[in-house]
Amino acid sequence: MQNPNISRVLKYYRKLNHYSVKDVSDQLSNGGYTAAEKTIYGWESGQAQPTADMLMYLCKLYGISDILGEFGYREKWDVDSNSTITIEVTSKEETLIHQFRSHPDMQPAVLRLLDME
């Protein structure tokens, strides 16, 4: 069964890292994998998915450290409903998180603004 989050996450992180599809194809070749640009577009459109090995290599290339969380497999126990729920984060929220983490000098001001000190 295909995970619909994979295409969205791969495309998002490729663009976040300012890689062209050709750059990704070249990087995969350097890592010993073969993937034509058409194949990568297929992954990003949800028509196909990379093998597990390729996916792990792409995660390393894109700097994805929380693999389970990024692809929607992280579950949280919800005390109120007494069951697990999957945490979904929009791409806009992901961008906010990355921007927050990349500007440690501004984090105290953002936390103060959000009343989270």
Residue pairs with C-beta under 8 A, 6 or more apart in sequence:
2 46
2 49
3 49
3 71
3 72
3 73
4 46
5 70
5 71
5 72
6 43
6 46
6 49
6 50
6 55
6 71
7 43
7 44
7 45
7 46
7 49
8 91
9 64
9 70
9 71
10 43
10 44
10 50
10 58
10 62
11 44
12 91
12 94
13 58
13 62
13 63
13 64
14 21
14 24
14 44
14 62
16 62
16 95
16 98
17 61
17 62
17 63
19 27
19 61
19 62
21 37
21 40
21 41
21 44
22 37
24 35
24 40
24 58
24 61
25 35
25 36
25 37
25 39
25 40
27 61
28 34
28 35
28 54
28 57
28 58
31 57
31 61
33 53
33 54
33 57
35 50
35 54
39 48
42 48
43 49
43 50
49 55
50 58
56 67
58 64
59 65
59 67
59 70
64 70
66 74
68 74
69 87
72 86
72 88
73 86
74 86
74 87
75 84
75 85
75 86
75 87
76 84
76 85
76 86
76 87
77 83
77 84
78 84
78 85
89 97
100 106
100 107
100 110
108 117
111 117
